[in-house]
């Protein structure tokens, strides 16, 4: 069993390790040029995923499926995340 005083130290160590991993992995992100300015690829995927989710919302409303969906912010948030990750896999997988 761990002492109550060692728990915050372990939590801080985990946060530091996670932050260091994120900083090191940030250099691996593909970057592309848009009108002379460089953007990370995840930003493009986020915009495409959000636009596709908004487009699908219009389709769902037109077809009449939207009233039968669960909590709409959760459904469309998850749909946006799914489409963002799918865009990443289609265009930037290695």
DSSP file (Angstrom, degrees, kcal/mol; ACC not computed):
  #  RESIDUE AA STRUCTURE BP1 BP2  ACC     N-H-->O    O-->H-N    N-H-->O    O-->H-N    TCO  KAPPA ALPHA  PHI   PSI    X-CA   Y-CA   Z-CA
    1    1 A X              0   0    0      0, 0.0     2,-0.2     0, 0.0     0, 0.0   0.000 360.0 360.0 360.0 139.0    0.0    0.0    0.0
    2    2 A X        -     0   0    0      1,-0.1     2,-0.1     2,-0.0     5,-0.0  -0.556 360.0-113.0 -87.7 151.3    1.3    3.5   -0.9
    3    3 A X    >>  -     0   0    0     -2,-0.2     3,-0.9     1,-0.1     4,-0.8  -0.491  25.9-116.1 -78.4 154.3    1.5    6.2    1.6
    4    4 A X  H 3> S+     0   0    0      1,-0.2     4,-0.6     2,-0.2     3,-0.2   0.772 113.9  56.9 -61.9 -25.2   -0.8    9.2    1.1
    5    5 A X  H 3> S+     0   0    0      1,-0.2     4,-0.7     2,-0.2    -1,-0.2   0.777 101.3  54.8 -79.1 -25.3    2.3   11.5    0.6
    6    6 A X  H <> S+     0   0    0     -3,-0.9     4,-2.2     1,-0.2    -1,-0.2   0.697  92.3  73.9 -81.4 -17.8    3.7    9.5   -2.3
    7    7 A X  H  X S+     0   0    0     -4,-0.8     4,-2.3     1,-0.2     5,-0.2   0.932  96.1  46.3 -63.5 -47.7    0.5    9.7   -4.3
    8    8 A X  H  X S+     0   0    0     -4,-0.6     4,-2.5     1,-0.2    -1,-0.2   0.880 111.9  52.9 -62.8 -34.5    0.8   13.4   -5.4
    9    9 A X  H  X S+     0   0    0     -4,-0.7     4,-2.2     2,-0.2    -1,-0.2   0.915 110.5  46.9 -65.6 -42.3    4.5   12.7   -6.3
   10   10 A X  H  X S+     0   0    0     -4,-2.2     4,-2.2     2,-0.2    -2,-0.2   0.892 112.0  50.6 -66.2 -39.2    3.5    9.8   -8.5
   11   11 A X  H  X S+     0   0    0     -4,-2.3     4,-2.2     2,-0.2    -2,-0.2   0.915 110.8  48.7 -65.6 -42.0    0.7   11.9  -10.1
   12   12 A X  H  X S+     0   0    0     -4,-2.5     4,-2.5     1,-0.2    -2,-0.2   0.902 110.2  52.1 -63.5 -40.9    3.1   14.7  -10.8
   13   13 A X  H  X S+     0   0    0     -4,-2.2     4,-2.4     1,-0.2    -1,-0.2   0.895 109.5  49.7 -63.1 -39.7    5.7   12.3  -12.3
   14   14 A X  H  X S+     0   0    0     -4,-2.2     4,-2.4     2,-0.2    -2,-0.2   0.906 111.1  48.8 -65.0 -41.5    3.0   10.9  -14.6
   15   15 A X  H  X S+     0   0    0     -4,-2.2     4,-2.4     2,-0.2    -2,-0.2   0.913 112.2  48.5 -65.3 -42.3    1.9   14.4  -15.7
   16   16 A X  H  X S+     0   0    0     -4,-2.5     4,-2.5     2,-0.2    -2,-0.2   0.916 112.0  49.2 -64.0 -43.2    5.5   15.4  -16.4
   17   17 A X  H  X S+     0   0    0     -4,-2.4     4,-2.1     1,-0.2    -2,-0.2   0.904 112.0  48.5 -63.4 -41.3    6.1   12.1  -18.4
   18   18 A X  H  X S+     0   0    0     -4,-2.4     4,-2.1     2,-0.2    -2,-0.2   0.910 112.3  48.3 -65.5 -42.4    3.0   12.7  -20.5
   19   19 A X  H  X S+     0   0    0     -4,-2.4     4,-2.2     2,-0.2    -2,-0.2   0.899 111.2  50.5 -65.3 -40.8    3.9   16.3  -21.2
   20   20 A X  H  X S+     0   0    0     -4,-2.5     4,-2.2     1,-0.2    -1,-0.2   0.894 109.5  51.1 -64.8 -39.2    7.4   15.3  -22.2
   21   21 A X  H  X S+     0   0    0     -4,-2.1     4,-2.5     1,-0.2    -1,-0.2   0.912 110.0  49.9 -63.4 -42.3    6.1   12.6  -24.5
   22   22 A X  H  X S+     0   0    0     -4,-2.1     4,-1.1     1,-0.2    -2,-0.2   0.885 110.9  48.9 -63.9 -39.2    3.7   15.1  -26.2
   23   23 A X  H  < S+     0   0    0     -4,-2.2     4,-0.4     2,-0.2    -1,-0.2   0.890 113.9  45.5 -68.6 -38.7    6.6   17.6  -26.7
   24   24 A X  H >< S+     0   0    0     -4,-2.2     3,-0.9     1,-0.2    -2,-0.2   0.902 113.7  48.8 -70.3 -41.1    8.8   15.0  -28.2
   25   25 A X  H >< S+     0   0    0     -4,-2.5     3,-1.7     1,-0.2     4,-0.2   0.668  92.7  78.4 -74.8 -16.2    6.1   13.5  -30.5
   26   26 A X  G >< S+     0   0    0     -4,-1.1     3,-1.0     1,-0.3    -1,-0.2   0.780  85.2  62.2 -64.6 -25.1    5.1   17.0  -31.7
   27   27 A X  G <  S+     0   0    0     -3,-0.9    -1,-0.3    -4,-0.4    -2,-0.2   0.609  94.7  62.7 -74.2 -11.0    8.1   17.0  -34.1
   28   28 A X  G <  S+     0   0    0     -3,-1.7     2,-0.3    -4,-0.1    -1,-0.2   0.477  76.0 112.1 -91.2  -3.5    6.7   14.0  -35.9
   29   29 A X  S <  S-     0   0    0     -3,-1.0     2,-0.1    -4,-0.2    -3,-0.0  -0.532  73.1-117.3 -75.8 130.1    3.5   15.7  -37.1
   30   30 A X        -     0   0    0     -2,-0.3    11,-2.6    62,-0.1     2,-0.4  -0.408  30.2-157.3 -65.4 143.2    3.3   16.3  -40.9
   31   31 A X  E     -A   40   0A   0      9,-0.2     2,-0.3    10,-0.1     9,-0.2  -0.956   8.3-169.3-123.8 140.2    3.2   20.0  -41.8
   32   32 A X  E     -A   39   0A   0      7,-2.4     7,-2.6    -2,-0.4     2,-0.5  -0.908  23.5-112.7-131.0 160.0    1.9   21.4  -45.1
   33   33 A X  E     +A   38   0A   0     -2,-0.3     2,-0.5     5,-0.2     5,-0.2  -0.790  27.6 179.4 -97.5 124.9    1.9   24.8  -46.7
   34   34 A X  E >  S-A   37   0A   0      3,-3.0     3,-1.8    -2,-0.5    -2,-0.0  -0.954  76.4 -28.5-125.5 110.4   -1.3   26.9  -47.1
   35   35 A X  T 3  S-     0   0    0     -2,-0.5     3,-0.1     1,-0.3    -1,-0.1   0.861 125.7 -48.3  52.4  42.2   -0.8   30.3  -48.8
   36   36 A X  T 3  S+     0   0    0      1,-0.2     2,-0.4     0, 0.0    -1,-0.3   0.439 120.1 103.3  84.0  -0.5    2.8   30.6  -47.5
   37   37 A X  E <   -A   34   0A   0     -3,-1.8    -3,-3.0     2,-0.0     2,-0.4  -0.947  68.1-129.0-118.0 137.7    2.0   29.6  -43.9
   38   38 A X  E     -A   33   0A   0     -2,-0.4     2,-0.3    -5,-0.2    -5,-0.2  -0.703  26.8-178.0 -91.0 132.1    2.7   26.2  -42.5
   39   39 A X  E     -A   32   0A   0     -7,-2.6    -7,-2.4    -2,-0.4     2,-0.1  -0.944  30.2-110.2-124.8 145.5    0.0   24.4  -40.6
   40   40 A X  E >>  -A   31   0A   0     -2,-0.3     4,-1.0    -9,-0.2     3,-0.9  -0.467  28.4-122.0 -71.4 150.7    0.1   21.0  -38.8
   41   41 A X  H 3> S+     0   0    0    -11,-2.6     4,-2.2     1,-0.3     5,-0.2   0.811 108.1  64.4 -65.2 -31.1   -1.9   18.2  -40.6
   42   42 A X  H 3> S+     0   0    0    -12,-0.3     4,-2.2     1,-0.2    -1,-0.3   0.826  97.5  57.3 -64.2 -28.2   -4.1   17.6  -37.5
   43   43 A X  H <> S+     0   0    0     -3,-0.9     4,-2.0     2,-0.2    -1,-0.2   0.911 107.2  47.0 -68.5 -41.0   -5.5   21.1  -37.9
   44   44 A X  H  X S+     0   0    0     -4,-1.0     4,-2.5     1,-0.2    -2,-0.2   0.921 112.3  50.3 -63.3 -43.7   -6.6   20.4  -41.5
   45   45 A X  H  X S+     0   0    0     -4,-2.2     4,-2.7     1,-0.2    -2,-0.2   0.873 108.7  52.7 -63.4 -37.0   -8.1   17.0  -40.4
   46   46 A X  H  X S+     0   0    0     -4,-2.2     4,-2.2     2,-0.2    -1,-0.2   0.906 111.0  46.0 -65.1 -42.1  -10.0   18.8  -37.6
   47   47 A X  H  X S+     0   0    0     -4,-2.0     4,-2.3     2,-0.2    -2,-0.2   0.922 114.7  47.1 -66.8 -43.8  -11.5   21.3  -40.0
   48   48 A X  H  X S+     0   0    0     -4,-2.5     4,-2.5     2,-0.2    -2,-0.2   0.919 112.7  49.6 -64.5 -43.6  -12.5   18.6  -42.5
   49   49 A X  H  X S+     0   0    0     -4,-2.7     4,-2.1     1,-0.2    -1,-0.2   0.894 112.3  47.6 -63.1 -40.8  -14.0   16.4  -39.7
   50   50 A X  H  X S+     0   0    0     -4,-2.2     4,-2.1     2,-0.2    -1,-0.2   0.896 112.4  49.1 -66.3 -40.5  -16.0   19.3  -38.3
   51   51 A X  H  X S+     0   0    0     -4,-2.3     4,-2.2     2,-0.2    -2,-0.2   0.908 111.7  48.7 -66.4 -40.9  -17.3   20.3  -41.8
   52   52 A X  H  X S+     0   0    0     -4,-2.5     4,-2.5     2,-0.2    -2,-0.2   0.888 110.4  51.2 -65.9 -38.1  -18.3   16.7  -42.6
   53   53 A X  H  X S+     0   0    0     -4,-2.1     4,-1.8     2,-0.2    -2,-0.2   0.897 110.5  49.1 -65.3 -39.5  -20.1   16.4  -39.3
   54   54 A X  H  X S+     0   0    0     -4,-2.1     4,-1.6     2,-0.2    -2,-0.2   0.891 111.5  49.7 -65.6 -38.9  -22.0   19.6  -40.0
   55   55 A X  H  X S+     0   0    0     -4,-2.2     4,-1.9     1,-0.2    -2,-0.2   0.903 110.2  50.0 -65.6 -41.8  -22.9   18.3  -43.5
   56   56 A X  H  X S+     0   0    0     -4,-2.5     4,-2.9     1,-0.2    -1,-0.2   0.817 104.5  59.2 -67.5 -29.4  -24.1   15.0  -42.0
   57   57 A X  H  X S+     0   0    0     -4,-1.8     4,-2.4     2,-0.2    -1,-0.2   0.919 106.2  47.8 -62.9 -42.0  -26.2   16.9  -39.5
   58   58 A X  H  X S+     0   0    0     -4,-1.6     4,-2.3     2,-0.2    -2,-0.2   0.899 112.4  49.2 -63.8 -39.9  -28.0   18.5  -42.4
   59   59 A X  H  X S+     0   0    0     -4,-1.9     4,-2.5     2,-0.2     5,-0.2   0.929 111.2  49.1 -64.9 -44.8  -28.5   15.2  -44.1
   60   60 A X  H  X>S+     0   0    0     -4,-2.9     5,-2.0     1,-0.2     4,-1.7   0.890 112.5  48.2 -62.8 -39.4  -29.8   13.6  -40.9
   61   61 A X  H  <5S+     0   0    0     -4,-2.4    -1,-0.2     2,-0.2    -2,-0.2   0.898 112.9  47.9 -67.5 -39.6  -32.3   16.5  -40.4
   62   62 A X  H  <5S+     0   0    0     -4,-2.3    -2,-0.2     1,-0.2    -1,-0.2   0.893 114.0  45.9 -68.4 -40.0  -33.5   16.3  -44.0
   63   63 A X  H  <5S-     0   0    0     -4,-2.5    -1,-0.2    -5,-0.2    -2,-0.2   0.784 113.0-118.9 -74.2 -27.1  -33.9   12.5  -43.9
   64   64 A X  T  <5S+     0   0    0     -4,-1.7    -3,-0.2    -5,-0.2     4,-0.1   0.649  80.5 116.9  98.2  18.3  -35.7   12.7  -40.5
   65   65 A X    > < +     0   0    0     -5,-2.0     3,-1.8    -6,-0.2     4,-0.4   0.755  52.8  81.9 -86.6 -26.8  -33.3   10.6  -38.4
   66   66 A X  G >  S+     0   0    0     -6,-1.1     3,-1.4     1,-0.3    -1,-0.2   0.812  83.3  58.3 -56.2 -38.9  -32.2   13.4  -36.0
   67   67 A X  G 3  S+     0   0    0      1,-0.2    -1,-0.3    -3,-0.1    -2,-0.1   0.755 105.5  53.0 -63.7 -19.5  -35.2   13.2  -33.6
   68   68 A X  G <  S+     0   0    0     -3,-1.8    -1,-0.2    -4,-0.1    -2,-0.2   0.486  89.0  99.1 -93.9  -3.4  -34.3    9.5  -33.0
   69   69 A X  S <  S-     0   0    0     -3,-1.4     3,-0.2    -4,-0.4    -3,-0.0  -0.372  75.1-115.7 -77.9 162.8  -30.7   10.2  -32.1
   70   70 A X  S    S-     0   0    0      1,-0.3     2,-0.4     2,-0.1    -1,-0.1   0.372  77.5 -17.2 -73.8-146.7  -29.5   10.4  -28.5
   71   71 A X     >  -     0   0    0      1,-0.2     4,-2.4     2,-0.1     3,-0.5  -0.470  69.2-144.3 -62.4 116.5  -28.1   13.5  -26.9
   72   72 A X  H  > S+     0   0    0     -2,-0.4     4,-2.8     1,-0.2     5,-0.4   0.840  93.1  53.5 -60.3 -41.1  -27.2   15.6  -30.0
   73   73 A X  H  > S+     0   0    0      1,-0.2     4,-1.8     2,-0.2    -1,-0.2   0.905 113.5  45.4 -61.5 -36.7  -24.0   17.3  -28.7
   74   74 A X  H  > S+     0   0    0     -3,-0.5     4,-2.4     2,-0.2    -2,-0.2   0.926 114.6  47.4 -69.1 -44.4  -22.6   13.8  -27.8
   75   75 A X  H  X S+     0   0    0     -4,-2.4     4,-2.3     1,-0.2    -2,-0.2   0.946 117.6  40.2 -63.4 -49.8  -23.6   12.3  -31.1
   76   76 A X  H  X S+     0   0    0     -4,-2.8     4,-2.3     2,-0.2    -1,-0.2   0.820 113.9  54.3 -74.1 -29.4  -22.3   15.0  -33.3
   77   77 A X  H  X S+     0   0    0     -4,-1.8     4,-2.2    -5,-0.4    -1,-0.2   0.926 112.5  43.5 -64.7 -44.7  -19.2   15.5  -31.1
   78   78 A X  H  X S+     0   0    0     -4,-2.4     4,-2.7     2,-0.2    -2,-0.2   0.877 112.9  52.5 -67.9 -37.3  -18.4   11.8  -31.5
   79   79 A X  H  X S+     0   0    0     -4,-2.3     4,-2.5    -5,-0.2    -2,-0.2   0.906 109.7  49.2 -64.3 -41.4  -19.2   11.9  -35.2
   80   80 A X  H  X S+     0   0    0     -4,-2.3     4,-2.2     2,-0.2    -2,-0.2   0.911 112.0  48.2 -63.0 -42.7  -16.9   14.9  -35.7
   81   81 A X  H  X S+     0   0    0     -4,-2.2     4,-2.4     2,-0.2     5,-0.2   0.914 111.8  50.1 -63.8 -42.4  -14.1   13.0  -33.8
   82   82 A X  H  X S+     0   0    0     -4,-2.7     4,-2.3     1,-0.2    -2,-0.2   0.926 113.0  45.3 -61.2 -45.5  -14.7    9.9  -35.9
   83   83 A X  H  X S+     0   0    0     -4,-2.5     4,-2.2     2,-0.2    -1,-0.2   0.844 111.2  53.7 -69.8 -32.9  -14.5   11.8  -39.2
   84   84 A X  H  X S+     0   0    0     -4,-2.2     4,-1.9     2,-0.2    -2,-0.2   0.937 112.6  43.0 -63.7 -46.7  -11.4   13.7  -38.0
   85   85 A X  H  X S+     0   0    0     -4,-2.4     4,-2.3     1,-0.2    -2,-0.2   0.862 112.6  53.0 -69.2 -35.4   -9.6   10.5  -37.3
   86   86 A X  H  X S+     0   0    0     -4,-2.3     4,-2.4    -5,-0.2    -1,-0.2   0.897 107.8  51.6 -65.9 -39.3  -10.8    8.9  -40.5
   87   87 A X  H  X S+     0   0    0     -4,-2.2     4,-2.2     2,-0.2     5,-0.3   0.904 109.3  50.9 -61.8 -41.2   -9.5   11.9  -42.4
   88   88 A X  H  X S+     0   0    0     -4,-1.9     4,-2.8     1,-0.2     5,-0.3   0.933 111.5  47.2 -61.3 -46.0   -6.1   11.5  -40.7
   89   89 A X  H  X S+     0   0    0     -4,-2.3     4,-0.8     1,-0.2    -2,-0.2   0.882 112.7  48.9 -65.2 -38.3   -6.0    7.8  -41.6
   90   90 A X  H  < S+     0   0    0     -4,-2.4    -1,-0.2    -5,-0.1    -2,-0.2   0.916 126.5  22.8 -68.6 -42.5   -7.0    8.3  -45.2
   91   91 A X  H  < S+     0   0    0     -4,-2.2    -2,-0.2    -5,-0.2    -3,-0.2   0.762 131.1  29.9-100.3 -26.6   -4.5   11.1  -45.9
   92   92 A X  H  < S+     0   0    0     -4,-2.8    -3,-0.2    -5,-0.3    -2,-0.1   0.279  75.5 126.2-125.1  12.6   -1.6   10.8  -43.4
   93   93 A X     <        0   0    0     -4,-0.8    -4,-0.0    -5,-0.3     0, 0.0  -0.414 360.0 360.0 -71.3 151.6   -1.1    7.2  -42.4
   94   94 A X              0   0    0     -2,-0.1    -1,-0.1     0, 0.0    -5,-0.0   0.410 360.0 360.0-114.3 360.0    2.4    5.9  -42.8
